[in-house]
Amino acid sequence: MPNLVMVMPYQAYIAKAQAEGFRIFAIWDPAEAGRLFGAQAPAYLRKVEELVDGFRLVDFTDSAAYADAIRETVGETGADHVWHVGSEESMQLAYDVADELGKAVNSPASVALLNDKLAMRTLLRDKGISSVRFATASRWQDVEGLLADFTLPVVVKPAALSASRGTFLLTDPADLPAWGAELAALAYDGPLLVEEYLRGPEFSVETMTVRGEHHVLGVTRKLLGPLPHFVERGHLFGEPETPETRQVADLAVELLDATGYQCGPAHTEVILTAAGPRIVESQARLGGDKIPDIIRLGRGYDVKRAMFAALAGRTPPPIPDGGVGHIAYFAFPAGVLRSVSGVDEARQLDFVDTLNFPFSAGDVLPETVSSKTRHGYVILTASEDAEQATARADRVRELIEVEVEAR
């Protein structure tokens, strides 16, 4: 049974890995767990420790300690691989150290080319793939000087943040200081991108790579919320195969080939413009926003287990035909929640799998500016098509009534 050192393995991954024959030795950061799971983080980590064969805590922002934790865990366990398919922010160093030890699942270069938005844009430009006009700045104050080469609006975003944080549609240079304040609140001071604004329906391509061969599992339709923030209000898995979605999927595979990616999941976002598909970004992990869950519910396919089968060298079977899995997010007015009703009634609908509304009277509903500030979600299925799924999500939204007092 091979030994696998995993950085920040989620609870849901551990049993899947063990079912595919791996012993798991976990490395987690309590602060990262706190960011993801809030007050539940200590209990979450205790459960991870119960499930795995070995467990270590370290501060991911302390590069030396983090690197040593990986080296020591590999040395103690004789691990066959080091793998990180969690948050991008701590992923690169894990792959650098894994490569140093000869235990990397993917090369550090391939992971950087997928996760780093500037590295990916540069690669695509140099390869002549999915041409998108872009420019870079080191400070938000320098962005205005780059706008003469673009037609407004433009997309401005950090090169190295996930979950739509700091991504903004700039229609007026006067809005730059507000964007700069948002970056400061995120404690981000890295490279920035200015990109032409791509118009058209947006998709993500879910892939699984085995020994350098990229298998398209399916295409997810993305439903965007109101601009200027690019925060999805939902995802629909089960997009029918058409010439357009084949183009979208083929472009994602072309990117993966260009990076030299060898093993595991990837999640690539693509906009189908009037001039053809254009890549927005990609990540060397499973899709976020519970996309694996809507794939499982809609099609009965366990993507989380499939990625460990890929690590073991097993080709994933095709996803069967079936229904549509949908996650729809709630977006209520920002302010103090005074009352809420209809949640229990919505949960009882036969097509609802999960409904999450983590607020009570007296709580503050934040403005939704990233995936971390949404107001909850519903996961549901539809037996027919995307239209039926979105109609069902609308039914849930209609049932939930809130009274919010503006602050």
N, C-alpha and C positions, 0 to 999 in steps of 0.2 A: 504494500500500500504506500504510494508516494506521499512524501511530506510537503506541504504547501504553506509557506509563510504568506499570509494575507494582511495587507494594511487596510484598516477600517472595514473588515467584512461585516456587512449588515446581518442581523439575525436570520433573515430570510434566506441568506446565501449558504449558511453553514450546513444545514441538513442536505441541501442540494449537492454541495461539494462532497459531503460524506457518502451520499448515495452513488456518486460517480467514482468512489474509491479513494478519496483524499483524506489525509489527516490535516487538520487546520491548526495553525499556530498564529494567533491573532495579535496585531499591534494596533492600539487605539490611542487617541488623544482625548482626555476628558473634556477639554475645552471645545473640541470639534463636536463631540457628542452633545454637549450642552447647546451648541448652536443649532444642531439638527433636531434634538429631541426635548429641549427645554428642561423643565423640572423632572421629566421622566428619565433623563440621561443616566443617573446613577443606577437605577433599576435596570435600564437597558444594558448597560455594560456588565452588570452582575450576571445577567442572563447569558450574554455572549461568553463570559468566562466559564459558566457552567457547561456550555455546549461544545467548546473547543478543546483541543488537546494541550494547548499552551496559550498563555495570555500575558501581554506586557503593555504597560501604559507609558506614554512618552508625549512630550510637547512637540507637535509637528513643526512649530515655528522655531524651535531650537535645532537648527540644521545638524549641528555636530552630534547632539544627543540622539536625534532621530536616526541619523545614519548609523550610529553605533548600535542602536537598538535592533536595526535590521541585520547588521553584521553579526551581532551576538546571537540573535535568534537563529540565523542560518547556521552558525557554528555549533550551537547547542543541539540542533535538531537534524543536521545533515540534510536540510531541505533540498528538494529537487528544483523548486521554482520559488520565486518571489513575485507576487501579483498584487496589483492595486487597481481596482475597478470602482473606486468610490469617488470622492470629490476631487476635481482636477487640481485644486490649489496645493495639495500635498502629494500629487502623483509623480511629478517629474523627478524629485530627489529619490523616490523609491526605485524608479527605473534606472537612475544613474548608479545607485549602489548595487542593485541587482546585476547590472551589466558588469560592474567591477568584479563581482563575485562569480560571474559566469552562470547566473541563475535567472536571467531576464527572460520573460515570456515574449516581450517585444523590445526592440531596440529603443534606447532613449530618444534617438532622433525621430523615429516614427511617431512616438507618443507626443513629442513636442510639436511636430507638424500637424497633428490632429487637434490638440488641445489649445495651442497658442494661436489666437486669431490672427496676429500679425504674421507669424511664421507660415500659417496656412495660406493667407492672402499672397504672401511673397512667393510661395511654392507654386500656387495656381497661376500667378502672373508669369513666372519663369517658364512654366510648362505649357502656357497657352491654353489653359483649361478654365472654362467658366469665368471669362473675363469680367471683372468688376473694377471700376475706377476707385482708387483709394489713395489716401495719404496718411502720414503718421505725424504725431506730435508727442513731445515728452511732457508738456503741460497743457492744461485746458486753455490757458491764456494765449497759447500759440495757435489755437485752432482757427481763429478768425482770419488770420493771415493766409490760411490755406483755401478759404472758401471761394476765391476768385476762379479757381479751376473747376468748380462744381456749379451745378444748378440746384438751388434750394427747392425743397428741403433735402437735407442729407442725414444720414445716420451717424451718430457719434457714439463711441463705446470704448470701454477699457479692453485691452488686448488679453487680459488674463483674469477675468471674473466670470463666474458661472451664474446660472439662474436669472438671466436678463438683468442682473444688477448693473446699474449705470448705463444701460443702453437707452438712447434717447433720440427722438426725431427732432432735429433742429430746423425750425422754419424761420427763425429770426436770430441774428447774432446777439441781440439783446438778451436772449435766454441763456447765453453761455455762463454767466456767473451762477445762475441757479443750478445748472448742470455741474459746475465746479463745486458748489456746496454739497451736492449729492455725492460726488466722488470723495470729498473730504469726510462726509459722514460714513462712507464705506471704508475709510482709511486706505484709499487706493492712491498710489503715486507712481504707477508704472506707465508703460507706453499706452498711447491712445490712438484710435483709428477714426478716420473720417472716410465714409463710404457713400457712393451714390445710393440713392433710395430706390430699392427694387420693388416694383409693383407687380402683384399677381397673387394667386393662391399659394399658400405655404404648406409644405409637407415635411415630414421627417422619414428617413429611410433607416429601418432597423436591419442590421446585418450581423452575421456571425462568421468569423474568419477561422479557418482550420488549415494549418500549414501553408499559409499565404493565399489560399483560395477563399474568395469572398462570396458568401451565400446570402442572398437577399431574403429576409424573412417576411417582409411586407412593407407597405407604405402607410404611414399614419397621416391623416389630414389634421392640420393645426387650425384652430379657431382663435384669432387674435382679439384681444380686448381693445379698448379705446387708446388711441395715440395721445400723447407722444411716447408713452412707455410701451415696449414690445412685450407685454405679458399675456400669455395665452389664457383664454377663457375656457379652453377645452381641447381635447384630443379625441379623434375617432380612428380606431384601428379596424381595418377591413376595407380599405379603399380598393375599388374594383381595378383590375388590370386593364389599362387602356394604352394606346400609343404614348400619351402624355406621361402617365405614371411609369411606364417602362423607361422613358427618357430620364425621368427623375431618378429612378433606381440605378440606371446605367451610369449616370454622372457620379453618384455616390461611390460606386465601385471603382470608377476611374480615379477618384481622389484616393481611395484606399490603396490602389496599386501604386500611385505616385509616391505615397508616403513610405511604402515598404512594410506596411502593417502585416503581421504574421499570424496573430492568434487572438481570438476573443471577440467581444461585442464592440460595435461602434454605432453611434447615433448621429446621423448627418442631416442637417436641416437645409432644405432647398426651396427656393421660390421659383415658380413657373412663370417667367416673364413673357411678354409678347415676343421677345427675341430668343426665347428658349429657356431652359432651366439654368439657374445660377445658384451656386453654393453660398449659404449664409455662414455656417460654421459646422464643426463636427467635434465629437468627443470620443475618447477611447474607453467607452463604458456603455452600459445599458442606458436606454432612454430614461430620463427622469420623469417627474410628474406621473408616476405610477403607470407608465406605458406598458411595462411587462404584465401588470395586473389586468389591464383591459385586453391584452392579447390572450391571456389565460382564460378570462371570462368569455370573451367573444368566440374564441377558436379552440379552447381546450389545450393550448400549447404552453408548455412550461419553459419560457425563455431563460429563466434563472438557472434551471438545471442544465439547459442546453449549453450554456457558456462553460460549464465545468466539463461537459462531454467534449466540447471543442478543445479544451486544455488537454484532455486525455487523448486527443487525436481522432475523435469520432465525428464524422460528418453529420450535421443536423438534418433530420428529416424535414420535408417541406411542411409548412403550416397548412392544416386542412381547411377546406372551404367551410363556411359557417356564417355566423351572425356578425354583428358589429359590437365591439366594446367601446364604451364612451366614458370619459371622465369630464365632467363639467364643473367649473368653478363658480362660486358665488361672488358677487361684487355688489355690496350694499353701499349706501352713502357713508362717508367717514364721519366719525363722531362717537358720542357715548351711547351705548346700546341701552335703551330704556325697557324694551320688551321684545319678545320673539315668540311666535306661535307657528304651528304647522310642521315643525320638525319631525315629531313622532308620527304624524299622519303620513308624511312623505316617506319615512323609513318603511312603512308598511306596504308600499306599492310593490307589486309582485316582480317588477322589472328592476328594482333597486337592490344592489348588492351591498353597498356601503354608503353611508351619509355621514359626513363629518362637519359639524358646526361647533368649533371650540370656544364659543363665547357665551357668556351669561350676562344678565342685566347688570349694568354698572361697568362692564368692560368697555374698552375703547376699540372701535373698529378703525384700523389704520387706513390711510390712503393706499390703494394698491399700486405700487411702483415697481414691484418685482414679484417673483414667485413666492418669496418669503412673507409677503404682506397680503396674501389673498385671504378671503373670509370663509374658507371651507370648500367642500366639494361633495359631489355625488358621483358614484361609480355605478353604471347601469349597463344593461345589454338591450339589444334589439335584434329580433329574428329576421327582419326584412332588409333595411338599408339605413344609410346615415340620416336620411330625412326622418325616419321613425325614431332613431336614437335622439336626435336634437329636439324633436317634438316632446319626447318623454322628459328630457332635461328641462324643457320649458315648463312642463307640468309640475315638476318638482319646485322650480323657482316660484311658480305662481302660488304654491301652497305655503311657502315660507314667508311670513310677514314680519317685518321688523319695524320698530319705532326707534329712530336714532335722533339724538339731539346734537346739533352741530356744536363744535367746540369754538 
